[in-house]
């Protein structure tokens, strides 16, 4: 059955939003992303974040995209990974971001490019958060990542929970989750975090569904669970792209509504540098501009 907002929910209560982009690799991609951003700016996001490649491999593209977003009058959050980095390089990059006018960072451990050893002076994201706080005080709002369905490299759910707590205690202001499709996983994680005495905002990360093969590939890589009923429905559509996208809009809009009704305070969309699916979800919710 297609998703339909409940009648007694009108007018739709709209949550604050943020959008994530990745730095384009070509001039054509950059031009397309500028157009996508303008479409999404109509939703008045709190900020837009830009990802950072393995080992800082997209440093120039990330910083360049962040600079463009700031120039467009929108708050930009720069992803900042530390694995393989030194304190000298991190200190220099923090100074560069501060000079650009960046006020928000997404602090991550990150991944090294294939073939590299661990290296660097930071083992964990909590080390990076603590270093940023020591170096810059309250100059930056620091976001960190969290995993309602457990980080794929975690030794155990408890170890993953304690790793998140360490990031908060090191100075994180808020967290953005890996995407998920089971709101129960999100609420369980929030309850466990609150039981530790941590009241840091935990923003649900939302992934629009536009391609079953892409979603399954991403999910297998990052450990995000696709519920069996969703996986089977997607598989049943085969190459019927229109049905996949329509079903995806229904699923993700229903998820967002359940999160809002359950008390989520904001939503962060992984846009994949596209606007149509994200705007489609928001339109189904009655949140369109």
Beta strands, then each sheet from edge to edge (+ up, - down):
strand 1: 16-21
strand 2: 47-50
strand 3: 76-81
strand 4: 104-108
strand 5: 141-146
strand 6: 174-179
strand 7: 201-207
strand 8: 266-270
sheet 1: 1+ 2+ 3+ 4+ 5+ 6+ 7+ 8+ 1+
end
